[in-house]
Amino acid sequence: MQNISQNKLPAYKEIFSFANLFSAWQEFKKRKSKKQDVAEFASDLVHNLSLLENDSLSFNYKHGGYVHFKISDPKPRDIHKASVRDRVVHHAICRALYPYFNSKFTHDSYSCRVNKGTYKAINRFRQMFRKVSKNNTRTCWVLKCDIKKFFANIDHQILKEILAREIYDRDVLWLLEQVINSFDPGLPLGNLTSQLLVNVYMNEFDQFAKRELKVKYYIRYADDFIILHKDKEYLENLLPQINTYLNTYLNIYLHPGKVFIKTLASGVDFLGWVHFPKHQVLRTSTKRRMLVRLNNSSSESTISSYQGLLKHGNTFKILKSNHQAGCR
């Protein structure tokens, strides 16, 4: 993601300058130019961006509604898509605010951040395991947690209070309120701004874990987080404190069926892989979904994408069967 500032908050007028809106459009339209609503907006681009600039700088901007649809990836999810106009605004906001907030996030928050991502989180997890287990010479315990209905349960008032502690420009806060208030309850999965805002929200917990609980080996990816330690009792004692903080200060709750403390030797499910001390294997549901997609699409890009995924674990049998299928 390109940006217009480094480690400081830009003024409201910078967010809605024509230059930033045009750059936001350039980022937004990638791989979308053939879609009808995007093509319609592009057909009179200068006029549409100028109108958006004028409406915003005169505080006449109002966020529109959403188109709802469902996906299964792998579990059913509700996606809400905003208009092209509003999504350009989302990109403009993130271009402006991401650098500032990113500088405040902890090192081991990996979701929706530049130079982070799933594989970096997995590699960091395995690096931490080696340290805790002293290269697999002692037991490593893992506390794995998941937030229940994460996006749907983001509390608007708490989110606004967090933002108000960081942003002193009332105009920028007004803009963010337009986006936050456009959807209820929680935040929509389809918004680019939602990815940034949930990281701002959960950074409160990240800081609590690192500064108050003094947790050394902690990783979070979106609503999944893990803590590694040599002592099971230490992790058991952390859990009530984690629950209390999340419930009291963020009004979110751990998923009762997705919290466990176990050894890595017994297999820890994290980010699509089941991890063991010396190897990792694809989660069954991930493997099944991948094979279905490969059967439905033999395109070079799809195959290359999954080959990139499979190289990160113990997947020789899958690679072999995929190769054989491709040779038929």
VOBA-1610 file (N, C-alpha, C; in pm, whole numbers, padded with zeros to 5 digits, always signed):
BEGIN
Met+00084-00119+00000Met+00000+00000+00000Met+00087+00125+00000Gln+00070+00212-00098Gln+00140+00338-00099Gln+00075+00431+00001Asn+00141+00540+00033Asn+00085+00630+00133Asn+00125+00772+00102Ile+00062+00866+00174Ile+00091+01007+00153Ile+00162+01068+00272Ser+00187+00992+00375Ser+00257+01045+00492Ser+00329+00932+00562Gln+00429+00967+00640Gln+00504+00866+00713Gln+00498+00897+00863Asn+00432+00810+00937Asn+00430+00816+01083Asn+00368+00944+01139Lys+00285+01010+01062Lys+00210+01122+01116Lys+00074+01126+01047Leu-00022+01188+01114Leu-00156+01193+01059Leu-00170+01312+00966Pro-00216+01291+00844Pro-00236+01402+00750Pro-00362+01480+00786Ala-00371+01601+00736Ala-00491+01681+00755Ala-00604+01623+00670Tyr-00727+01655+00709Tyr-00845+01608+00638Tyr-00838+01644+00489Lys-00796+01765+00460Lys-00793+01810+00319Lys-00690+01731+00237Glu-00589+01675+00302Glu-00491+01592+00230Glu-00554+01459+00190Ile-00638+01405+00278Ile-00705+01278+00247Ile-00791+01293+00123Phe-00857+01409+00113Phe-00950+01430+00001Phe-00895+01522-00107Ser-00765+01533-00113Ser-00707+01604-00227Ser-00730+01520-00352Phe-00740+01585-00465Phe-00762+01511-00590Phe-00649+01411-00613Ala-00526+01451-00578Ala-00410+01364-00600Ala-00423+01235-00520Asn-00466+01246-00393Asn-00480+01125-00311Asn-00598+01040-00357Leu-00707+01106-00397Leu-00821+01031-00448Leu-00785+00956-00576Phe-00708+01020-00663Phe-00668+00954-00787Phe-00577+00835-00756Ser-00483+00851-00665Ser-00396+00740-00626Ser-00478+00628-00561Ala-00578+00666-00481Ala-00666+00566-00420Ala-00741+00489-00527Trp-00788+00560-00630Trp-00856+00496-00742Trp-00764+00396-00813Gln-00640+00438-00837Gln-00544+00351-00904Gln-00523+00221-00827Glu-00517+00231-00696Glu-00500+00111-00613Glu-00627+00026-00613Phe-00740+00093-00602Phe-00868+00023-00594Phe-00899-00057-00719Lys-00873+00000-00837Lys-00921-00059-00963Lys-00843-00184-01008Lys-00730-00212-00942Lys-00650-00328-00982Lys-00734-00455-00980Arg-00732-00528-01091Arg-00804-00655-01107Arg-00955-00638-01098Lys-01005-00514-01112Lys-01149-00491-01108Lys-01201-00416-01229Ser-01114-00380-01321Ser-01151-00287-01428Ser-01260-00341-01520Lys-01278-00474-01525Lys-01380-00531-01613Lys-01518-00539-01548Lys-01526-00507-01419Lys-01656-00512-01352Lys-01738-00390-01391Gln-01868-00411-01406Gln-01955-00308-01463Gln-01955-00179-01381Asp-01969-00190-01249Asp-01977-00069-01167Asp-01845+00008-01168Val-01734-00064-01176Val-01603+00001-01183Val-01585+00069-01319Ala-01627+00001-01425Ala-01617+00058-01560Ala-01702+00185-01573Glu-01820+00184-01512Glu-01908+00300-01517Glu-01845+00420-01446Phe-01784+00396-01331Phe-01718+00504-01258Phe-01600+00557-01339Ala-01527+00467-01404Ala-01409+00505-01483Ala-01446+00582-01609Ser-01569+00561-01658Ser-01608+00625-01784Ser-01612+00776-01773Asp-01629+00829-01653Asp-01625+00974-01631Asp-01544+01000-01505Leu-01422+00950-01505Leu-01340+00944-01384Leu-01311+01081-01325Val-01265+01173-01406Val-01227+01305-01354Val-01347+01374-01288His-01461+01366-01354His-01582+01427-01297His-01619+01360-01165Asn-01617+01227-01163Asn-01656+01155-01042Asn-01562+01182-00924Leu-01432+01187-00952Leu-01336+01216-00845Leu-01346+01361-00799Ser-01369+01451-00894Ser-01383+01594-00859Ser-01507+01615-00773Leu-01616+01547-00808Leu-01739+01557-00731Leu-01718+01502-00590Leu-01647+01391-00582Leu-01618+01332-00451Leu-01530+01426-00368Glu-01432+01488-00432Glu-01346+01584-00363Glu-01427+01702-00310Asn-01514+01756-00393Asn-01595+01872-00353Asn-01692+01838-00242Asp-01758+01722-00254Asp-01854+01681-00151Asp-01785+01659-00017Ser-01666+01603-00023Ser-01594+01571+00099Ser-01540+01697+00167Leu-01480+01786+00089Leu-01422+01907+00147Leu-01529+02003+00198Ser-01652+01990+00147Ser-01763+02072+00197Ser-01846+01996+00301Phe-01798+01879+00339Phe-01862+01793+00441Phe-02004+01752+00401Asn-02022+01732+00273Asn-02149+01680+00223Asn-02140+01531+00188Tyr-02024+01472+00216Tyr-02006+01330+00186Tyr-02091+01245+00281Lys-02164+01153+00225Lys-02240+01055+00304Lys-02214+00917+00248His-02179+00826+00337His-02152+00688+00295His-02283+00620+00257Gly-02281+00548+00145Gly-02400+00479+00099Gly-02418+00343+00163Gly-02510+00264+00107Gly-02540+00133+00160Gly-02449+00025+00104Tyr-02489-00100+00123Tyr-02406-00214+00086Tyr-02487-00317+00007Val-02415-00389-00078Val-02472-00507-00144Val-02424-00628-00066His-02517-00713-00025His-02483-00828+00057His-02476-00956-00026Phe-02374-01037-00001Phe-02368-01170-00060Phe-02290-01261+00034Lys-02299-01391+00010Lys-02235-01490+00095Lys-02124-01562+00020Ile-02019-01599+00095Ile-01914-01683+00040Ile-01888-01797+00137Ser-01820-01900+00090Ser-01779-02011+00176Ser-01629-02028+00158Asp-01550-01982+00256Asp-01405-01981+00237Asp-01330-01996+00370Pro-01330-02112+00436Pro-01408-02232+00404Pro-01546-02230+00466Lys-01564-02152+00574Lys-01695-02148+00639Lys-01777-02035+00579Pro-01911-02043+00590Pro-01996-01938+00534Pro-01966-01802+00597Arg-01954-01701+00510Arg-01928-01565+00558Arg-02021-01468+00485Asp-02064-01365+00557Asp-02146-01261+00499Asp-02055-01145+00456Ile-02057-01114+00328Ile-01976-01005+00274Ile-02070-00890+00235His-02030-00769+00270His-02108-00650+00235His-02019-00558+00152Lys-02060-00534+00029Lys-01980-00455-00065Lys-02038-00315-00079Ala-01954-00216-00057Ala-01996-00076-00073Ala-01988-00036-00220Ser-02039+00083-00251Ser-02032+00134-00388Ser-01888+00165-00425Val-01863+00181-00554Val-01728+00215-00601Val-01684+00348-00539Arg-01772+00444-00537Arg-01742+00576-00479Arg-01694+00562-00335Asp-01766+00484-00257Asp-01729+00468-00116Asp-01601+00387-00100Arg-01581+00289-00188Arg-01459+00210-00177Arg-01335+00291-00215Val-01350+00388-00304Val-01239+00479-00333Val-01207+00560-00207Val-01310+00603-00136Val-01289+00674-00009Val-01217+00585+00091His-01255+00458+00099His-01187+00365+00190His-01038+00358+00159His-01005+00349+00032His-00864+00343-00006His-00793+00473+00029Ala-00860+00586+00008Ala-00800+00716+00040Ala-00772+00726+00190Ile-00865+00678+00272Ile-00848+00680+00417Ile-00730+00592+00457Cys-00726+00471+00404Cys-00619+00379+00443Cys-00482+00426+00397Arg-00476+00487+00278Arg-00349+00544+00232Arg-00298+00648+00332Ala-00391+00724+00387Ala-00354+00833+00477Ala-00323+00786+00619Leu-00403+00694+00670Leu-00394+00658+00812Leu-00309+00534+00841Tyr-00295+00445+00744Tyr-00222+00321+00769Tyr-00080+00344+00821Pro+00002+00431+00758Pro+00140+00446+00806Pro+00147+00488+00953Tyr+00059+00578+00993Tyr+00059+00626+01131Tyr+00027+00514+01229Phe-00082+00442+01203Phe-00123+00336+01295Phe-00029+00216+01288Asn+00021+00187+01170Asn+00111+00073+01156Asn+00235+00090+01244Ser+00280+00213+01259Ser+00399+00239+01341Ser+00372+00213+01489Lys+00244+00206+01527Lys+00208+00185+01666Lys+00174+00039+01698Phe+00158-00042+01593Phe+00123-00182+01614Phe+00244-00260+01665Thr+00218-00368+01737Thr+00326-00452+01784Thr+00389-00529+01668His+00510-00573+01687His+00582-00644+01581His+00509-00770+01539Asp+00447-00839+01634Asp+00390-00971+01606Asp+00240-00970+01583Ser+00192-00862+01522Ser+00057-00856+01465Ser+00075-00868+01314Tyr+00013-00970+01252Tyr+00049-01004+01114Tyr-00062-00988+01010Ser-00181-00956+01050Ser-00293-00951+00956Ser-00303-00814+00888Cys-00317-00816+00755Cys-00344-00695+00677Cys-00242-00585+00702Arg-00114-00623+00700Arg-00006-00527+00717Arg+00099-00552+00608Val+00159-00444+00561Val+00262-00454+00459Val+00381-00532+00516Asn+00433-00623+00435Asn+00548-00707+00473Asn+00521-00798+00592Lys+00394-00831+00613Lys+00358-00928+00717Lys+00287-01044+00647Gly+00170-01085+00696Gly+00092-01188+00628Gly+00102-01325+00691Thr+00029-01419+00631Thr+00014-01553+00687Thr+00147-01626+00702Tyr+00226-01631+00596Tyr+00348-01712+00600Tyr+00451-01654+00696Lys+00456-01520+00705Lys+00548-01460+00801Lys+00504-01495+00943Ala+00372-01498+00966Ala+00320-01534+01098Ala+00355-01679+01132Ile+00340-01768+01033Ile+00372-01909+01055Ile+00521-01927+01084Asn+00604-01858+01007Asn+00749-01869+01029Asn+00788-01815+01166Arg+00723-01707+01207Arg+00750-01650+01339Arg+00706-01746+01450Phe+00592-01810+01428Phe+00542-01910+01524Phe+00642-02023+01543Arg+00696-02071+01434Arg+00791-02182+01444Arg+00924-02136+01504Gln+00960-02012+01477Gln+01080-01956+01539Gln+01063-01947+01691Met+00944-01903+01733Met+00917-01894+01877Met+00916-02032+01942Phe+00860-02129+01870Phe+00858-02266+01924Phe+01000-02316+01950Arg+01090-02291+01855Arg+01228-02337+01873Arg+01293-02274+01995Lys+01261-02147+02020Lys+01318-02081+02137Lys+01261-02135+02266Val+01127-02149+02272Val+01063-02198+02395Val+01103-02342+02424Ser+01109-02425+02320Ser+01140-02567+02338Ser+01290-02595+02341Lys+01370-02487+02325Lys+01516-02503+02316Lys+01550-02610+02213Asn+01503-02579+02089Asn+01524-02669+01975Asn+01467-02808+02000Asn+01344-02807+02051Asn+01268-02931+02071Asn+01332-03026+02174Thr+01395-02969+02276Thr+01453-03052+02382Thr+01370-03046+02509Arg+01267-02959+02509Arg+01174-02956+02623Arg+01034-02924+02571Thr+00935-02951+02653Thr+00795-02935+02612Thr+00759-02788+02592Cys+00689-02762+02483Cys+00638-02628+02454Cys+00485-02634+02457Trp+00425-02551+02543Trp+00280-02543+02552Trp+00230-02423+02472Val+00114-02438+02411Val+00057-02331+02328Val-00086-02302+02372Leu-00111-02176+02403Leu-00248-02129+02427Leu-00297-02069+02297Lys-00404-02124+02243Lys-00462-02078+02116Lys-00602-02023+02143Cys-00629-01901+02097Cys-00759-01837+02121Cys-00816-01779+01992Asp-00947-01765+01991Asp-01019-01713+01875Asp-01134-01628+01927Ile-01153-01510+01867Ile-01261-01421+01909Ile-01393-01464+01844Lys-01498-01467+01921Lys-01629-01507+01870Lys-01692-01397+01785Lys-01728-01430+01660Lys-01793-01337+01567Lys-01723-01201+01570Phe-01598-01205+01534Phe-01508-01091+01554Phe-01560-00961+01491Phe-01574-00958+01359Phe-01614-00834+01291Phe-01752-00787+01337Ala-01843-00882+01354Ala-01980-00847+01391Ala-01991-00789+01532Asn-01892-00817+01617Asn-01899-00774+01756Asn-01809-00656+01790Ile-01749-00593+01689Ile-01671-00472+01716Ile-01767-00364+01766Asp-01739-00310+01885Asp-01824-00210+01948Asp-01793-00071+01890His-01893-00009+01827His-01872+00120+01762His-01823+00227+01859Gln-01885+00235+01974Gln-01849+00341+02069Gln-01708+00324+02121Ile-01670+00201+02151Ile-01534+00175+02198Ile-01433+00208+02088Leu-01463+00168+01964Leu-01375+00197+01852Leu-01357+00347+01835Lys-01464+00423+01844Lys-01456+00569+01829Lys-01373+00631+01941Glu-01385+00577+02061Glu-01307+00629+02174Glu-01158+00601+02155Ile-01127+00484+02102Ile-00986+00451+02074Ile-00931+00547+01969Leu-01007+00570+01863Leu-00964+00660+01757Leu-00947+00804+01808Ala-01038+00846+01897Ala-01032+00982+01949Ala-00908+01005+02036Arg-00856+00897+02095Arg-00733+00910+02174Arg-00610+00927+02084Glu-00621+00887+01960Glu-00507+00891+01868Glu-00517+01004+01766Ile-00639+01045+01734Ile-00661+01144+01628Ile-00722+01269+01689Tyr-00657+01381+01670Tyr-00706+01506+01729Tyr-00781+01594+01628Asp-00772+01557+01503Asp-00841+01632+01398Asp-00988+01591+01395Arg-01076+01682+01433Arg-01220+01648+01441Arg-01279+01614+01305Asp-01223+01674+01201Asp-01274+01645+01067Asp-01244+01501+01027Val-01124+01453+01059Val-01087+01314+01028Val-01175+01220+01110Leu-01200+01254+01236Leu-01287+01171+01320Leu-01429+01168+01264Trp-01475+01282+01214Trp-01608+01287+01152Trp-01614+01192+01033Leu-01511+01194+00951Leu-01505+01106+00834Leu-01510+00960+00875Leu-01429+00923+00974Leu-01427+00784+01020Leu-01562+00743+01077Glu-01631+00836+01141Glu-01765+00805+01193Glu-01862+00777+01080Gln-01848+00847+00967Gln-01935+00819+00852Gln-01920+00674+00807Val-01796+00628+00806Val-01768+00490+00762Val-01816+00390+00867Ile-01783+00415+00993Ile-01821+00322+01101Ile-01972+00312+01113Asn-02040+00427+01108Asn-02186+00428+01126Asn-02262+00376+01005Ser-02191+00353+00894Ser-02259+00306+00773Ser-02302+00160+00783Phe-02258+00093+00888Phe-02288-00050+00900Phe-02309-00085+01048Asp-02408-00168+01073Asp-02435-00209+01211Asp-02505-00345+01210Pro-02468-00438+01300Pro-02367-00422+01405Pro-02225-00449+01353Gly-02127-00403+01429Gly-01988-00432+01398Gly-01938-00361+01274Leu-01845-00427+01205Leu-01786-00374+01082Leu-01804-00475+00970Pro-01823-00428+00846Pro-01845-00520+00734Pro-01714-00584+00688Leu-01719-00711+00656Leu-01600-00783+00609Leu-01548-00727+00477Gly-01634-00667+00396Gly-01593-00625+00263Gly-01516-00495+00255Asn-01510-00416+00362Asn-01444-00285+00358Asn-01294-00294+00382Leu-01216-00223+00301Leu-01073-00213+00328Leu-01050-00144+00462Thr-01131-00044+00493Thr-01116+00027+00621Thr-01139-00067+00740Ser-01222-00168+00723Ser-01248-00261+00834Ser-01120-00333+00875Gln-01036-00366+00777Gln-00911-00435+00807Gln-00819-00348+00893Leu-00814-00220+00861Leu-00733-00129+00941Leu-00795-00107+01079Leu-00926-00085+01082Leu-00992-00052+01208Leu-00991-00167+01308Val-01002-00292+01261Val-00997-00403+01357Val-00856-00419+01412Asn-00755-00384+01334Asn-00619-00386+01387Asn-00598-00277+01491Val-00658-00159+01467Val-00653-00052+01566Val-00723-00098+01694Tyr-00836-00163+01678Tyr-00915-00213+01792Tyr-00837-00317+01871Met-00783-00417+01801Met-00713-00526+01869Met-00573-00488+01915Asn-00521-00377+01864Asn-00392-00330+01914Asn-00400-00297+02063Glu-00519-00261+02108Glu-00537-00238+02252Glu-00504-00364+02331Phe-00552-00477+02281Phe-00522-00604+02349Phe-00377-00645+02329Asp-00323-00622+02209Asp-00182-00654+02183Asp-00093-00582+02284Gln-00121-00455+02306Gln-00040-00376+02400Gln-00059-00426+02543Phe-00181-00465+02577Phe-00207-00522+02710Phe-00128-00650+02730Ala-00129-00735+02629Ala-00057-00863+02638Ala+00092-00841+02657Lys+00147-00745+02582Lys+00291-00723+02588Lys+00334-00638+02708Arg+00257-00533+02740Arg+00299-00438+02843Arg+00252-00476+02983Glu+00129-00524+02993Glu+00073-00555+03125Glu+00097-00701+03164Leu+00064-00792+03073Leu+00085-00933+03103Leu+00231-00975+03084Lys+00307-00892+03014Lys+00449-00919+02990Lys+00472-01051+02916Val+00381-01081+02823Val+00392-01204+02745Val+00504-01188+02643Lys+00595-01281+02640Lys+00710-01272+02549Lys+00681-01333+02413Tyr+00617-01449+02411Tyr+00595-01521+02285Tyr+00447-01517+02250Tyr+00410-01414+02175Tyr+00270-01386+02143Tyr+00260-01347+01996Ile+00163-01404+01925Ile+00138-01372+01784Ile-00012-01356+01764Arg-00050-01252+01689Arg-00192-01238+01654Arg-00206-01222+01503Tyr-00305-01291+01448Tyr-00343-01274+01308Tyr-00494-01256+01307Ala-00541-01131+01284Ala-00684-01098+01289Ala-00741-01135+01426Asp-00834-01230+01431Asp-00896-01266+01559Asp-00836-01392+01620Asp-00733-01447+01559Asp-00662-01563+01614Asp-00535-01516+01683Phe-00511-01563+01804Phe-00383-01533+01866Phe-00336-01651+01949Ile-00204-01661+01961Ile-00144-01771+02035Ile-00036-01717+02128Ile-00015-01788+02237Ile+00092-01758+02332Ile+00164-01890+02361Leu+00295-01885+02353Leu+00376-02005+02378Leu+00452-01989+02509His+00464-02101+02581His+00537-02099+02709His+00576-02241+02747Lys+00679-02253+02830Lys+00724-02385+02875Lys+00636-02442+02985Asp+00555-02354+03048Asp+00477-02393+03167Asp+00328-02385+03137Lys+00260-02497+03144Lys+00116-02502+03117Lys+00039-02419+03218Glu+00080-02424+03343Glu+00009-02350+03448Glu+00015-02199+03425Tyr+00128-02152+03374Tyr+00141-02010+03341Tyr+00032-01968+03242Leu+00010-02048+03140Leu-00091-02017+03038Leu-00232-02028+03097Glu-00253-02126+03183Glu-00384-02140+03247Glu-00416-02017+03332Asn-00315-01960+03397Asn-00337-01841+03479Asn-00358-01716+03395Leu-00306-01715+03273Leu-00326-01601+03184Leu-00470-01592+03133Leu-00531-01705+03111Leu-00661-01710+03043Leu-00768-01624+03110Pro-00787-01630+03244Pro-00887-01543+03306Pro-00857-01395+03288Gln-00729-01357+03291Gln-00692-01217+03272Gln-00722-01171+03129Ile-00698-01260+03034Ile-00729-01230+02894Ile-00879-01212+02877Asn-00955-01304+02931Asn-01101-01297+02924Asn-01153-01167+02982Thr-01105-01132+03100Thr-01152-01012+03169Thr-01123-00887+03086Tyr-01003-00878+03031Tyr-00969-00759+02952Tyr-01056-00749+02828Leu-01067-00857+02753Leu-01146-00855+02630Leu-01291-00820+02658Asn-01348-00881+02763Asn-01489-00859+02796Asn-01513-00717+02846Thr-01425-00670+02936Thr-01446-00543+03004Thr-01412-00423+02918Tyr-01299-00428+02849Tyr-01250-00310+02778Tyr-01282-00307+02630Leu-01304-00423+02570Leu-01332-00426+02426Leu-01468-00486+02392Asn-01537-00537+02492Asn-01671-00594+02473Asn-01675-00703+02366Ile-01570-00784+02364Ile-01566-00901+02277Ile-01533-01024+02361Tyr-01560-01142+02306Tyr-01551-01264+02386Tyr-01479-01373+02310Leu-01407-01455+02383Leu-01342-01570+02322Leu-01445-01672+02280His-01418-01739+02168His-01506-01846+02121His-01484-01968+02211Pro-01585-02011+02286Pro-01566-02120+02384Pro-01518-02251+02322Gly-01551-02274+02196Gly-01510-02398+02131Gly-01377-02392+02061Lys-01311-02274+02067Lys-01185-02257+01994Lys-01073-02204+02082Val-01080-02238+02209Val-00974-02203+02303Val-00915-02332+02358Phe-00785-02349+02347Phe-00723-02470+02401Phe-00580-02443+02443Ile-00531-02528+02532Ile-00390-02529+02570Ile-00340-02670+02544Lys-00241-02681+02457Lys-00190-02813+02423Lys-00043-02803+02383Thr+00022-02915+02375Thr+00161-02916+02332Thr+00168-02916+02180Leu+00278-02865+02127Leu+00295-02867+01983Leu+00307-03011+01933Ala+00358-03099+02018Ala+00373-03239+01980Ala+00238-03304+01948Ser+00131-03252+02007Ser-00002-03309+01983Ser-00069-03246+01861Gly-00005-03144+01802Gly-00058-03080+01682Gly-00138-02955+01714Val-00092-02840+01668Val-00160-02713+01693Val-00210-02656+01560Asp-00341-02636+01550Asp-00404-02582+01430Asp-00394-02430+01433Phe-00319-02374+01336Phe-00300-02230+01332Phe-00280-02184+01188Leu-00368-02098+01142Leu-00360-02036+01008Leu-00359-02138+00895Gly-00448-02234+00903Gly-00467-02328+00793Gly-00377-02449+00795Trp-00284-02453+00889Trp-00191-02565+00901Trp-00199-02626+01041Val-00173-02756+01048Val-00159-02822+01178Val-00009-02839+01201His+00040-02778+01307His+00184-02770+01332His+00230-02875+01433Phe+00341-02939+01399Phe+00408-03034+01488Phe+00552-02986+01505Pro+00626-03043+01599Pro+00762-02993+01624Pro+00852-02989+01501Lys+00844-03090+01414Lys+00939-03096+01302Lys+00874-03081+01165His+00743-03063+01161His+00677-03046+01032His+00539-02984+01053Gln+00474-02953+00942Gln+00337-02903+00947Gln+00261-02959+00828Val+00132-02985+00847Val+00050-03042+00741Val-00073-02953+00723Leu-00126-02955+00602Leu-00245-02876+00575Leu-00362-02923+00660Arg-00438-02828+00712Arg-00564-02861+00779Arg-00653-02934+00679Thr-00728-03033+00726Thr-00810-03116+00637Thr-00905-03032+00554Ser-00971-02933+00615Ser-01066-02850+00542Ser-00996-02766+00436Thr-00874-02720+00465Thr-00796-02643+00368Thr-00758-02730+00249Lys-00714-02852+00277Lys-00676-02946+00171Lys-00796-02981+00083Arg-00909-03006+00145Arg-01030-03042+00071Arg-01072-02927-00021Arg-01069-02805+00032Arg-01108-02688-00047Arg-01013-02667-00164Met-00885-02690-00140Met-00786-02673-00244Met-00807-02774-00357Leu-00832-02899-00321Leu-00850-03002-00423Leu-00976-02978-00506Val-01081-02927-00442Val-01204-02894-00515Val-01176-02785-00617Arg-01104-02682-00576Arg-01074-02571-00667Arg-00984-02614-00781Leu-00888-02702-00751Leu-00800-02752-00857Leu-00877-02836-00958Asn-00975-02911-00911Asn-01058-02991-01001Asn-01146-02903-01090Asn-01186-02787-01033Asn-01276-02697-01107Asn-01200-02600-01197Ser-01071-02580-01169Ser-00993-02486-01247Ser-00852-02539-01267Ser-00813-02555-01392Ser-00678-02602-01422Ser-00590-02489-01474Ser-00631-02365-01446Ser-00554-02250-01495Ser-00415-02248-01431Glu-00323-02193-01506Glu-00184-02188-01458Glu-00172-02105-01330Ser-00250-01995-01320Ser-00241-01909-01202Ser-00292-01981-01078Thr-00400-02061-01093Thr-00454-02135-00978Thr-00355-02240-00931Ile-00298-02314-01026Ile-00201-02418-00991Ile-00077-02358-00926Ser-00028-02248-00981Ser+00091-02182-00924Ser+00064-02132-00784Ser-00057-02078-00763Ser-00094-02027-00631Ser-00089-02137-00526Tyr-00144-02253-00559Tyr-00146-02363-00462Tyr-00009-02429-00448Gln+00068-02429-00554Gln+00204-02481-00540Gln+00285-02394-00444Gly+00258-02263-00448Gly+00322-02172-00353Gly+00279-02201-00210Leu+00150-02234-00193Leu+00099-02269-00061Leu+00161-02398-00010Leu+00166-02500-00096Leu+00209-02633-00054Leu+00356-02641-00017Lys+00437-02553-00070Lys+00580-02560-00041Lys+00613-02524+00104His+00511-02473+00177His+00536-02431+00315His+00518-02544+00416Gly+00482-02663+00371Gly+00462-02771+00467Gly+00495-02907+00411Asn+00459-03009+00488Asn+00485-03147+00451Asn+00373-03194+00359Thr+00389-03172+00229Thr+00278-03193+00135Thr+00322-03274+00013Phe+00418-03361+00030Phe+00472-03436-00083Phe+00362-03516-00155Lys+00275-03583-00078Lys+00171-03666-00139Lys+00073-03583-00221Ile+00039-03464-00168Ile-00054-03377-00241Ile+00011-03326-00370Leu+00135-03282-00360Leu+00207-03236-00478Leu+00216-03344-00583Lys+00243-03467-00539Lys+00257-03580-00631Lys+00125-03607-00702Ser+00014-03608-00624Ser-00116-03638-00683Ser-00157-03525-00778Asn-00125-03400-00741Asn-00156-03287-00826Asn-00077-03294-00957His+00049-03333-00949His+00133-03346-01068His+00078-03454-01161Gln+00038-03567-01100Gln-00016-03676-01180Gln-00146-03636-01248Ala-00228-03558-01173Ala-00355-03512-01231Ala-00329-03419-01349Gly-00224-03337-01336Gly-00192-03243-01443Gly-00135-03311-01565Cys-00083-03435-01548Cys-00022-03508-01661Cys-00124-03589-01736Arg-00246-03597-01685Arg-00344-03682-01753Arg-00389-03617-01883
//
